[in-house]
């Protein structure tokens, strides 16, 4: 996974990253390379820790 961007603004933060992988159709055994993109939106908790509030992703292939 490659982190492309990280922004912190007060009690909110977001990161944007991309990663490559392979998916295999279990019925046919056919493997395909994929490229996924993610955005995570974090919210700072009262104890100072960060938790993911939203996890958004997509990939470059259409479902079969």
PQR file of N, CA, C, O and H, with PARSE charges and radii, in Angstrom:
ATOM      1  N   UNK A   1       0.860  -1.166   0.000 -0.4000 1.5000
ATOM      2  CA  UNK A   1       0.000   0.000   0.000 -0.0000 2.0000
ATOM      3  C   UNK A   1       0.904   1.226   0.000  0.5500 1.7000
ATOM      4  O   UNK A   1       1.923   1.270   0.690 -0.5500 1.4000
ATOM      5  N   UNK A   2       0.513   2.206  -0.778 -0.4000 1.5000
ATOM      6  CA  UNK A   2       1.269   3.443  -0.877 -0.0000 2.0000
ATOM      7  C   UNK A   2       0.416   4.592  -0.369  0.5500 1.7000
ATOM      8  O   UNK A   2      -0.640   4.886  -0.929 -0.5500 1.4000
ATOM      9  H   UNK A   2      -0.315   2.170  -1.339  0.4000 1.0000
ATOM     10  N   UNK A   3       0.879   5.246   0.700 -0.4000 1.5000
ATOM     11  CA  UNK A   3       0.172   6.399   1.251 -0.0000 2.0000
ATOM     12  C   UNK A   3       0.486   7.611   0.386  0.5500 1.7000
ATOM     13  O   UNK A   3       1.649   7.991   0.257 -0.5500 1.4000
ATOM     14  H   UNK A   3       1.737   5.007   1.155  0.4000 1.0000
ATOM     15  N   UNK A   4      -0.540   8.225  -0.211 -0.4000 1.5000
ATOM     16  CA  UNK A   4      -0.352   9.365  -1.097 -0.0000 2.0000
ATOM     17  C   UNK A   4      -0.530  10.706  -0.403  0.5500 1.7000
ATOM     18  O   UNK A   4       0.028  11.716  -0.830 -0.5500 1.4000
ATOM     19  H   UNK A   4      -1.486   7.916  -0.106  0.4000 1.0000
ATOM     20  N   UNK A   5      -1.311  10.707   0.670 -0.4000 1.5000
ATOM     21  CA  UNK A   5      -1.619  11.978   1.301 -0.0000 2.0000
ATOM     22  C   UNK A   5      -2.146  11.731   2.705  0.5500 1.7000
ATOM     23  O   UNK A   5      -2.875  10.767   2.940 -0.5500 1.4000
ATOM     24  H   UNK A   5      -1.764   9.886   1.017  0.4000 1.0000
ATOM     25  N   UNK A   6      -1.780  12.598   3.633 -0.4000 1.5000
ATOM     26  CA  UNK A   6      -2.307  12.560   4.994 -0.0000 2.0000
ATOM     27  C   UNK A   6      -2.532  13.999   5.433  0.5500 1.7000
ATOM     28  O   UNK A   6      -1.615  14.819   5.382 -0.5500 1.4000
ATOM     29  H   UNK A   6      -1.188  13.381   3.442  0.4000 1.0000
ATOM     30  N   UNK A   7      -3.761  14.308   5.868 -0.4000 1.5000
ATOM     31  CA  UNK A   7      -4.110  15.662   6.300 -0.0000 2.0000
ATOM     32  C   UNK A   7      -4.776  15.564   7.661  0.5500 1.7000
ATOM     33  O   UNK A   7      -5.667  14.740   7.866 -0.5500 1.4000
ATOM     34  H   UNK A   7      -4.506  13.643   5.909  0.4000 1.0000
ATOM     35  N   UNK A   8      -4.339  16.413   8.597 -0.4000 1.5000
ATOM     36  CA  UNK A   8      -4.946  16.483   9.925 -0.0000 2.0000
ATOM     37  C   UNK A   8      -5.487  17.887  10.109  0.5500 1.7000
ATOM     38  O   UNK A   8      -4.780  18.869   9.886 -0.5500 1.4000
ATOM     39  H   UNK A   8      -3.615  17.083   8.430  0.4000 1.0000
ATOM     40  N   UNK A   9      -6.755  17.978  10.519 -0.4000 1.5000
ATOM     41  CA  UNK A   9      -7.402  19.267  10.748 -0.0000 2.0000
ATOM     42  C   UNK A   9      -8.190  19.176  12.048  0.5500 1.7000
ATOM     43  O   UNK A   9      -9.334  18.724  12.060 -0.5500 1.4000
ATOM     44  H   UNK A   9      -7.330  17.179  10.700  0.4000 1.0000
ATOM     45  N   UNK A  10      -7.581  19.600  13.119 -0.4000 1.5000
ATOM     46  CA  UNK A  10      -8.247  19.532  14.416 -0.0000 2.0000
ATOM     47  C   UNK A  10      -8.479  18.085  14.837  0.5500 1.7000
ATOM     48  O   UNK A  10      -7.538  17.296  14.930 -0.5500 1.4000
ATOM     49  H   UNK A  10      -6.651  19.967  13.109  0.4000 1.0000
ATOM     50  N   UNK A  11      -9.732  17.750  15.090 -0.4000 1.5000
ATOM     51  CA  UNK A  11     -10.086  16.399  15.537 -0.0000 2.0000
ATOM     52  C   UNK A  11     -10.438  15.460  14.392  0.5500 1.7000
ATOM     53  O   UNK A  11     -10.913  14.346  14.616 -0.5500 1.4000
ATOM     54  H   UNK A  11     -10.496  18.392  15.015  0.4000 1.0000
ATOM     55  N   UNK A  12     -10.205  15.914  13.161 -0.4000 1.5000
ATOM     56  CA  UNK A  12     -10.478  15.098  11.984 -0.0000 2.0000
ATOM     57  C   UNK A  12      -9.218  14.955  11.158  0.5500 1.7000
ATOM     58  O   UNK A  12      -8.368  15.845  11.143 -0.5500 1.4000
ATOM     59  H   UNK A  12      -9.819  16.819  12.978  0.4000 1.0000
ATOM     60  N   UNK A  13      -9.101  13.827  10.472 -0.4000 1.5000
ATOM     61  CA  UNK A  13      -7.961  13.599   9.584 -0.0000 2.0000
ATOM     62  C   UNK A  13      -8.414  12.692   8.455  0.5500 1.7000
ATOM     63  O   UNK A  13      -9.398  11.963   8.580 -0.5500 1.4000
ATOM     64  H   UNK A  13      -9.792  13.104  10.485  0.4000 1.0000
ATOM     65  N   UNK A  14      -7.675  12.747   7.340 -0.4000 1.5000
ATOM     66  CA  UNK A  14      -7.946  11.787   6.288 -0.0000 2.0000
ATOM     67  C   UNK A  14      -6.649  11.366   5.633  0.5500 1.7000
ATOM     68  O   UNK A  14      -5.677  12.120   5.599 -0.5500 1.4000
ATOM     69  H   UNK A  14      -6.875  13.339   7.238  0.4000 1.0000
ATOM     70  N   UNK A  15      -6.650  10.154   5.114 -0.4000 1.5000
ATOM     71  CA  UNK A  15      -5.533   9.702   4.296 -0.0000 2.0000
ATOM     72  C   UNK A  15      -6.077   9.144   2.994  0.5500 1.7000
ATOM     73  O   UNK A  15      -7.214   8.677   2.915 -0.5500 1.4000
ATOM     74  H   UNK A  15      -7.440   9.542   5.142  0.4000 1.0000
ATOM     75  N   UNK A  16      -5.240   9.207   1.985 -0.4000 1.5000
ATOM     76  CA  UNK A  16      -5.588   8.690   0.665 -0.0000 2.0000
ATOM     77  C   UNK A  16      -4.453   7.781   0.244  0.5500 1.7000
ATOM     78  O   UNK A  16      -3.287   8.171   0.314 -0.5500 1.4000
ATOM     79  H   UNK A  16      -4.317   9.587   2.049  0.4000 1.0000
ATOM     80  N   UNK A  17      -4.777   6.579  -0.191 -0.4000 1.5000
ATOM     81  CA  UNK A  17      -3.738   5.626  -0.572 -0.0000 2.0000
ATOM     82  C   UNK A  17      -4.229   4.738  -1.711  0.5500 1.7000
ATOM     83  O   UNK A  17      -5.427   4.647  -1.979 -0.5500 1.4000
ATOM     84  H   UNK A  17      -5.724   6.262  -0.249  0.4000 1.0000
ATOM     85  N   UNK A  18      -3.289   4.094  -2.364 -0.4000 1.5000
ATOM     86  CA  UNK A  18      -3.602   3.132  -3.419 -0.0000 2.0000
ATOM     87  C   UNK A  18      -2.831   1.852  -3.135  0.5500 1.7000
ATOM     88  O   UNK A  18      -1.765   1.881  -2.521 -0.5500 1.4000
ATOM     89  H   UNK A  18      -2.315   4.167  -2.146  0.4000 1.0000
ATOM     90  N   UNK A  19      -3.378   0.731  -3.588 -0.4000 1.5000
ATOM     91  CA  UNK A  19      -2.646  -0.529  -3.481 -0.0000 2.0000
ATOM     92  C   UNK A  19      -3.027  -1.446  -4.621  0.5500 1.7000
ATOM     93  O   UNK A  19      -4.139  -1.396  -5.145 -0.5500 1.4000
ATOM     94  H   UNK A  19      -4.244   0.708  -4.087  0.4000 1.0000
ATOM     95  N   UNK A  20      -2.084  -2.276  -4.987 -0.4000 1.5000
ATOM     96  CA  UNK A  20      -2.277  -3.248  -6.058 -0.0000 2.0000
ATOM     97  C   UNK A  20      -2.456  -4.626  -5.449  0.5500 1.7000
ATOM     98  O   UNK A  20      -1.949  -4.907  -4.363 -0.5500 1.4000
ATOM     99  H   UNK A  20      -1.180  -2.316  -4.561  0.4000 1.0000
ATOM    100  N   UNK A  21      -3.177  -5.479  -6.151 -0.4000 1.5000
ATOM    101  CA  UNK A  21      -3.376  -6.840  -5.680 -0.0000 2.0000
ATOM    102  C   UNK A  21      -3.866  -7.723  -6.812  0.5500 1.7000
ATOM    103  O   UNK A  21      -3.942  -7.305  -7.967 -0.5500 1.4000
ATOM    104  H   UNK A  21      -3.588  -5.251  -7.033  0.4000 1.0000
ATOM    105  N   UNK A  22      -4.192  -8.938  -6.456 -0.4000 1.5000
ATOM    106  CA  UNK A  22      -4.706  -9.906  -7.411 -0.0000 2.0000
ATOM    107  C   UNK A  22      -5.949 -10.541  -6.820  0.5500 1.7000
ATOM    108  O   UNK A  22      -5.968 -10.899  -5.642 -0.5500 1.4000
ATOM    109  H   UNK A  22      -4.131  -9.278  -5.518  0.4000 1.0000
ATOM    110  N   UNK A  23      -6.983 -10.682  -7.629 -0.4000 1.5000
ATOM    111  CA  UNK A  23      -8.181 -11.407  -7.218 -0.0000 2.0000
ATOM    112  C   UNK A  23      -8.320 -12.635  -8.104  0.5500 1.7000
ATOM    113  O   UNK A  23      -8.007 -12.601  -9.294 -0.5500 1.4000
ATOM    114  H   UNK A  23      -6.968 -10.391  -8.585  0.4000 1.0000
ATOM    115  N   UNK A  24      -8.792 -13.714  -7.503 -0.4000 1.5000
ATOM    116  CA  UNK A  24      -8.958 -14.966  -8.239 -0.0000 2.0000
ATOM    117  C   UNK A  24     -10.405 -15.412  -8.168  0.5500 1.7000
ATOM    118  O   UNK A  24     -10.981 -15.510  -7.085 -0.5500 1.4000
ATOM    119  H   UNK A  24      -9.046 -13.741  -6.536  0.4000 1.0000
ATOM    120  N   UNK A  25     -10.987 -15.680  -9.318 -0.4000 1.5000
ATOM    121  CA  UNK A  25     -12.337 -16.217  -9.395 -0.0000 2.0000
ATOM    122  C   UNK A  25     -12.264 -17.677  -8.943  0.5500 1.7000
ATOM    123  O   UNK A  25     -11.634 -18.503  -9.603 -0.5500 1.4000
ATOM    124  H   UNK A  25     -10.519 -15.600 -10.198  0.4000 1.0000
ATOM    125  N   UNK A  26     -12.900 -17.987  -7.836 -0.4000 1.5000
ATOM    126  CA  UNK A  26     -12.796 -19.341  -7.284 -0.0000 2.0000
ATOM    127  C   UNK A  26     -13.469 -20.374  -8.160  0.5500 1.7000
ATOM    128  O   UNK A  26     -13.097 -21.547  -8.121 -0.5500 1.4000
ATOM    129  H   UNK A  26     -13.412 -17.316  -7.300  0.4000 1.0000
ATOM    130  N   UNK A  27     -14.446 -19.974  -8.947 -0.4000 1.5000
ATOM    131  CA  UNK A  27     -15.137 -20.931  -9.825 -0.0000 2.0000
ATOM    132  C   UNK A  27     -14.285 -21.308 -11.031  0.5500 1.7000
ATOM    133  O   UNK A  27     -14.277 -22.463 -11.459 -0.5500 1.4000
ATOM    134  H   UNK A  27     -14.749 -19.022  -8.979  0.4000 1.0000
ATOM    135  N   UNK A  28     -13.554 -20.308 -11.586 -0.4000 1.5000
ATOM    136  CA  UNK A  28     -12.804 -20.564 -12.821 -0.0000 2.0000
ATOM    137  C   UNK A  28     -11.301 -20.637 -12.621  0.5500 1.7000
ATOM    138  O   UNK A  28     -10.581 -21.152 -13.477 -0.5500 1.4000
ATOM    139  H   UNK A  28     -13.560 -19.371 -11.239  0.4000 1.0000
ATOM    140  N   UNK A  29     -10.818 -20.118 -11.482 -0.4000 1.5000
ATOM    141  CA  UNK A  29      -9.373 -20.075 -11.239 -0.0000 2.0000
ATOM    142  C   UNK A  29      -8.685 -18.924 -11.949  0.5500 1.7000
ATOM    143  O   UNK A  29      -7.469 -18.771 -11.834 -0.5500 1.4000
ATOM    144  H   UNK A  29     -11.403 -19.699 -10.787  0.4000 1.0000
ATOM    145  N   UNK A  30      -9.443 -18.101 -12.688 -0.4000 1.5000
ATOM    146  CA  UNK A  30      -8.864 -16.969 -13.407 -0.0000 2.0000
ATOM    147  C   UNK A  30      -8.431 -15.883 -12.419  0.5500 1.7000
ATOM    148  O   UNK A  30      -9.207 -15.473 -11.556 -0.5500 1.4000
ATOM    149  H   UNK A  30     -10.431 -18.224 -12.782  0.4000 1.0000
ATOM    150  N   UNK A  31      -7.181 -15.422 -12.557 -0.4000 1.5000
ATOM    151  CA  UNK A  31      -6.656 -14.366 -11.697 -0.0000 2.0000
ATOM    152  C   UNK A  31      -6.568 -13.066 -12.478  0.5500 1.7000
ATOM    153  O   UNK A  31      -6.222 -13.065 -13.660 -0.5500 1.4000
ATOM    154  H   UNK A  31      -6.550 -15.755 -13.259  0.4000 1.0000
ATOM    155  N   UNK A  32      -6.883 -11.950 -11.810 -0.4000 1.5000
ATOM    156  CA  UNK A  32      -6.800 -10.626 -12.427 -0.0000 2.0000
ATOM    157  C   UNK A  32      -6.100  -9.671 -11.465  0.5500 1.7000
ATOM    158  O   UNK A  32      -6.311  -9.720 -10.254 -0.5500 1.4000
ATOM    159  H   UNK A  32      -7.164 -11.951 -10.850  0.4000 1.0000
ATOM    160  N   UNK A  33      -5.267  -8.809 -12.025 -0.4000 1.5000
ATOM    161  CA  UNK A  33      -4.638  -7.760 -11.239 -0.0000 2.0000
ATOM    162  C   UNK A  33      -5.634  -6.630 -11.039  0.5500 1.7000
ATOM    163  O   UNK A  33      -6.436  -6.330 -11.923 -0.5500 1.4000
ATOM    164  H   UNK A  33      -5.095  -8.770 -13.010  0.4000 1.0000
ATOM    165  N   UNK A  34      -5.574  -6.006  -9.867 -0.4000 1.5000
ATOM    166  CA  UNK A  34      -6.457  -4.891  -9.566 -0.0000 2.0000
ATOM    167  C   UNK A  34      -5.651  -3.741  -8.975  0.5500 1.7000
ATOM    168  O   UNK A  34      -4.559  -3.936  -8.440 -0.5500 1.4000
ATOM    169  H   UNK A  34      -4.922  -6.250  -9.148  0.4000 1.0000
ATOM    170  N   UNK A  35      -6.202  -2.558  -9.081 -0.4000 1.5000
ATOM    171  CA  UNK A  35      -5.646  -1.358  -8.464 -0.0000 2.0000
ATOM    172  C   UNK A  35      -6.767  -0.733  -7.654  0.5500 1.7000
ATOM    173  O   UNK A  35      -7.786  -0.327  -8.213 -0.5500 1.4000
ATOM    174  H   UNK A  35      -7.088  -2.399  -9.516  0.4000 1.0000
ATOM    175  N   UNK A  36      -6.589  -0.651  -6.347 -0.4000 1.5000
ATOM    176  CA  UNK A  36      -7.609  -0.108  -5.449 -0.0000 2.0000
ATOM    177  C   UNK A  36      -7.188   1.253  -4.931  0.5500 1.7000
ATOM    178  O   UNK A  36      -6.000   1.543  -4.791 -0.5500 1.4000
ATOM    179  H   UNK A  36      -5.761  -0.980  -5.893  0.4000 1.0000
ATOM    180  N   UNK A  37      -8.187   2.088  -4.647 -0.4000 1.5000
ATOM    181  CA  UNK A  37      -7.963   3.371  -3.998 -0.0000 2.0000
ATOM    182  C   UNK A  37      -8.761   3.417  -2.708  0.5500 1.7000
ATOM    183  O   UNK A  37      -9.891   2.933  -2.652 -0.5500 1.4000
ATOM    184  H   UNK A  37      -9.152   1.853  -4.761  0.4000 1.0000
ATOM    185  N   UNK A  38      -8.174   4.000  -1.672 -0.4000 1.5000
ATOM    186  CA  UNK A  38      -8.828   4.106  -0.366 -0.0000 2.0000
ATOM    187  C   UNK A  38      -8.770   5.528   0.141  0.5500 1.7000
ATOM    188  O   UNK A  38      -7.797   6.246  -0.091 -0.5500 1.4000
ATOM    189  H   UNK A  38      -7.256   4.394  -1.717  0.4000 1.0000
ATOM    190  N   UNK A  39      -9.825   5.931   0.838 -0.4000 1.5000
ATOM    191  CA  UNK A  39      -9.813   7.135   1.657 -0.0000 2.0000
ATOM    192  C   UNK A  39     -10.327   6.727   3.031  0.5500 1.7000
ATOM    193  O   UNK A  39     -11.409   6.154   3.159 -0.5500 1.4000
ATOM    194  H   UNK A  39     -10.615   5.348   1.026  0.4000 1.0000
ATOM    195  N   UNK A  40      -9.540   7.028   4.048 -0.4000 1.5000
ATOM    196  CA  UNK A  40      -9.950   6.796   5.432 -0.0000 2.0000
ATOM    197  C   UNK A  40     -10.155   8.156   6.082  0.5500 1.7000
ATOM    198  O   UNK A  40      -9.309   9.042   5.961 -0.5500 1.4000
ATOM    199  H   UNK A  40      -8.661   7.493   3.943  0.4000 1.0000
ATOM    200  N   UNK A  41     -11.269   8.321   6.766 -0.4000 1.5000
ATOM    201  CA  UNK A  41     -11.531   9.537   7.525 -0.0000 2.0000
ATOM    202  C   UNK A  41     -11.535   9.153   8.997  0.5500 1.7000
ATOM    203  O   UNK A  41     -12.279   8.270   9.424 -0.5500 1.4000
ATOM    204  H   UNK A  41     -11.957   7.602   6.864  0.4000 1.0000
ATOM    205  N   UNK A  42     -10.693   9.830   9.762 -0.4000 1.5000
ATOM    206  CA  UNK A  42     -10.497   9.514  11.174 -0.0000 2.0000
ATOM    207  C   UNK A  42     -11.072  10.620  12.045  0.5500 1.7000
ATOM    208  O   UNK A  42     -11.140  11.780  11.639 -0.5500 1.4000
ATOM    209  H   UNK A  42     -10.089  10.547   9.416  0.4000 1.0000
ATOM    210  N   UNK A  43     -11.484  10.239  13.253 -0.4000 1.5000
ATOM    211  CA  UNK A  43     -11.917  11.211  14.246 -0.0000 2.0000
ATOM    212  C   UNK A  43     -11.162  10.951  15.537  0.5500 1.7000
ATOM    213  O   UNK A  43     -11.077   9.817  16.009 -0.5500 1.4000
ATOM    214  H   UNK A  43     -11.428   9.296  13.583  0.4000 1.0000
ATOM    215  N   UNK A  44     -10.608  12.034  16.107 -0.4000 1.5000
ATOM    216  CA  UNK A  44      -9.885  11.899  17.378 -0.0000 2.0000
ATOM    217  C   UNK A  44     -10.881  11.621  18.501  0.5500 1.7000
ATOM    218  O   UNK A  44     -11.923  12.268  18.603 -0.5500 1.4000
ATOM    219  H   UNK A  44     -10.677  12.955  15.724  0.4000 1.0000
ATOM    220  N   UNK A  45     -10.540  10.655  19.333 -0.4000 1.5000
ATOM    221  CA  UNK A  45     -11.395  10.264  20.452 -0.0000 2.0000
ATOM    222  C   UNK A  45     -11.048  11.087  21.698  0.5500 1.7000
ATOM    223  O   UNK A  45      -9.982  11.701  21.749 -0.5500 1.4000
ATOM    224  H   UNK A  45      -9.694  10.129  19.251  0.4000 1.0000
ATOM    225  N   UNK A  46     -11.924  11.108  22.691 -0.4000 1.5000
ATOM    226  CA  UNK A  46     -11.646  11.879  23.911 -0.0000 2.0000
ATOM    227  C   UNK A  46     -10.326  11.494  24.591  0.5500 1.7000
ATOM    228  O   UNK A  46      -9.703  12.328  25.248 -0.5500 1.4000
ATOM    229  H   UNK A  46     -12.791  10.610  22.649  0.4000 1.0000
ATOM    230  N   UNK A  47      -9.900  10.235  24.436 -0.4000 1.5000
ATOM    231  CA  UNK A  47      -8.633   9.814  25.059 -0.0000 2.0000
ATOM    232  C   UNK A  47      -7.409  10.150  24.197  0.5500 1.7000
ATOM    233  O   UNK A  47      -6.285   9.805  24.560 -0.5500 1.4000
ATOM    234  H   UNK A  47     -10.406   9.558  23.902  0.4000 1.0000
ATOM    235  N   UNK A  48      -7.626  10.829  23.045 -0.4000 1.5000
ATOM    236  CA  UNK A  48      -6.522  11.221  22.172 -0.0000 2.0000
ATOM    237  C   UNK A  48      -6.216  10.235  21.061  0.5500 1.7000
ATOM    238  O   UNK A  48      -5.440  10.551  20.159 -0.5500 1.4000
ATOM    239  H   UNK A  48      -8.540  11.109  22.750  0.4000 1.0000
ATOM    240  N   UNK A  49      -6.805   9.052  21.104 -0.4000 1.5000
ATOM    241  CA  UNK A  49      -6.572   8.069  20.039 -0.0000 2.0000
ATOM    242  C   UNK A  49      -7.391   8.446  18.802  0.5500 1.7000
ATOM    243  O   UNK A  49      -8.313   9.259  18.869 -0.5500 1.4000
ATOM    244  H   UNK A  49      -7.435   8.795  21.837  0.4000 1.0000
ATOM    245  N   UNK A  50      -7.026   7.831  17.671 -0.4000 1.5000
ATOM    246  CA  UNK A  50      -7.742   8.064  16.419 -0.0000 2.0000
ATOM    247  C   UNK A  50      -8.495   6.808  16.030  0.5500 1.7000
ATOM    248  O   UNK A  50      -7.962   5.705  16.144 -0.5500 1.4000
ATOM    249  H   UNK A  50      -6.277   7.171  17.616  0.4000 1.0000
ATOM    250  N   UNK A  51      -9.734   6.962  15.570 -0.4000 1.5000
ATOM    251  CA  UNK A  51     -10.523   5.830  15.083 -0.0000 2.0000
ATOM    252  C   UNK A  51     -11.090   6.173  13.713  0.5500 1.7000
ATOM    253  O   UNK A  51     -11.421   7.326  13.437 -0.5500 1.4000
ATOM    254  H   UNK A  51     -10.167   7.859  15.477  0.4000 1.0000
ATOM    255  N   UNK A  52     -11.199   5.160  12.861 -0.4000 1.5000
ATOM    256  CA  UNK A  52     -11.757   5.374  11.535 -0.0000 2.0000
ATOM    257  C   UNK A  52     -13.261   5.634  11.651  0.5500 1.7000
ATOM    258  O   UNK A  52     -14.000   4.828  12.217 -0.5500 1.4000
ATOM    259  H   UNK A  52     -10.930   4.223  13.085  0.4000 1.0000
ATOM    260  N   UNK A  53     -13.699   6.768  11.109 -0.4000 1.5000
ATOM    261  CA  UNK A  53     -15.122   7.100  11.078 -0.0000 2.0000
ATOM    262  C   UNK A  53     -15.731   6.663   9.749  0.5500 1.7000
ATOM    263  O   UNK A  53     -16.893   6.259   9.703 -0.5500 1.4000
ATOM    264  H   UNK A  53     -13.099   7.423  10.649  0.4000 1.0000
ATOM    265  N   UNK A  54     -14.955   6.741   8.668 -0.4000 1.5000
ATOM    266  CA  UNK A  54     -15.405   6.338   7.336 -0.0000 2.0000
ATOM    267  C   UNK A  54     -14.255   5.644   6.624  0.5500 1.7000
ATOM    268  O   UNK A  54     -13.098   6.046   6.749 -0.5500 1.4000
ATOM    269  H   UNK A  54     -14.011   7.069   8.705  0.4000 1.0000
ATOM    270  N   UNK A  55     -14.585   4.601   5.879 -0.4000 1.5000
ATOM    271  CA  UNK A  55     -13.615   3.873   5.068 -0.0000 2.0000
ATOM    272  C   UNK A  55     -14.216   3.737   3.678  0.5500 1.7000
ATOM    273  O   UNK A  55     -15.189   3.007   3.486 -0.5500 1.4000
ATOM    274  H   UNK A  55     -15.525   4.275   5.778  0.4000 1.0000
ATOM    275  N   UNK A  56     -13.641   4.437   2.710 -0.4000 1.5000
ATOM    276  CA  UNK A  56     -14.191   4.490   1.359 -0.0000 2.0000
ATOM    277  C   UNK A  56     -13.167   3.886   0.417  0.5500 1.7000
ATOM    278  O   UNK A  56     -11.988   4.230   0.489 -0.5500 1.4000
ATOM    279  H   UNK A  56     -12.851   5.030   2.866  0.4000 1.0000
ATOM    280  N   UNK A  57     -13.597   2.985  -0.471 -0.4000 1.5000
ATOM    281  CA  UNK A  57     -12.643   2.358  -1.398 -0.0000 2.0000
ATOM    282  C   UNK A  57     -13.309   2.097  -2.727  0.5500 1.7000
ATOM    283  O   UNK A  57     -14.535   2.059  -2.836 -0.5500 1.4000
ATOM    284  H   UNK A  57     -14.555   2.706  -0.529  0.4000 1.0000
ATOM    285  N   UNK A  58     -12.483   1.920  -3.728 -0.4000 1.5000
ATOM    286  CA  UNK A  58     -12.960   1.480  -5.033 -0.0000 2.0000
ATOM    287  C   UNK A  58     -11.823   0.750  -5.741  0.5500 1.7000
ATOM    288  O   UNK A  58     -10.676   0.791  -5.298 -0.5500 1.4000
ATOM    289  H   UNK A  58     -11.488   1.951  -3.639  0.4000 1.0000
ATOM    290  N   UNK A  59     -12.152   0.081  -6.846 -0.4000 1.5000
ATOM    291  CA  UNK A  59     -11.103  -0.557  -7.636 -0.0000 2.0000
ATOM    292  C   UNK A  59     -11.362  -0.323  -9.106  0.5500 1.7000
ATOM    293  O   UNK A  59     -12.411   0.192  -9.495 -0.5500 1.4000
ATOM    294  H   UNK A  59     -13.085   0.048  -7.207  0.4000 1.0000
ATOM    295  N   UNK A  60     -10.392  -0.706  -9.917 -0.4000 1.5000
ATOM    296  CA  UNK A  60     -10.454  -0.386 -11.341 -0.0000 2.0000
ATOM    297  C   UNK A  60     -11.071  -1.483 -12.196  0.5500 1.7000
ATOM    298  O   UNK A  60     -10.977  -1.423 -13.422 -0.5500 1.4000
ATOM    299  H   UNK A  60      -9.541  -1.124  -9.601  0.4000 1.0000
ATOM    300  N   UNK A  61     -11.698  -2.479 -11.587 -0.4000 1.5000
ATOM    301  CA  UNK A  61     -12.338  -3.531 -12.388 -0.0000 2.0000
ATOM    302  C   UNK A  61     -13.825  -3.599 -12.057  0.5500 1.7000
ATOM    303  O   UNK A  61     -14.236  -3.336 -10.927 -0.5500 1.4000
ATOM    304  H   UNK A  61     -11.775  -2.528 -10.591  0.4000 1.0000
ATOM    305  N   UNK A  62     -14.604  -3.949 -13.035 -0.4000 1.5000
ATOM    306  CA  UNK A  62     -16.036  -4.118 -12.821 -0.0000 2.0000
ATOM    307  C   UNK A  62     -16.302  -5.512 -12.279  0.5500 1.7000
ATOM    308  O   UNK A  62     -15.582  -6.447 -12.628 -0.5500 1.4000
ATOM    309  H   UNK A  62     -14.270  -4.163 -13.953  0.4000 1.0000
ATOM    310  N   UNK A  63     -17.316  -5.678 -11.434 -0.4000 1.5000
ATOM    311  CA  UNK A  63     -17.650  -7.009 -10.944 -0.0000 2.0000
ATOM    312  C   UNK A  63     -18.105  -7.910 -12.096  0.5500 1.7000
ATOM    313  O   UNK A  63     -18.631  -7.432 -13.102 -0.5500 1.4000
ATOM    314  H   UNK A  63     -17.901  -4.918 -11.151  0.4000 1.0000
ATOM    315  N   UNK A  64     -17.898  -9.198 -11.936 -0.4000 1.5000
ATOM    316  CA  UNK A  64     -18.318 -10.153 -12.973 -0.0000 2.0000
ATOM    317  C   UNK A  64     -19.785 -10.441 -12.861  0.5500 1.7000
ATOM    318  O   UNK A  64     -20.323 -11.221 -13.647 -0.5500 1.4000
ATOM    319  H   UNK A  64     -17.471  -9.586 -11.120  0.4000 1.0000
TER
END
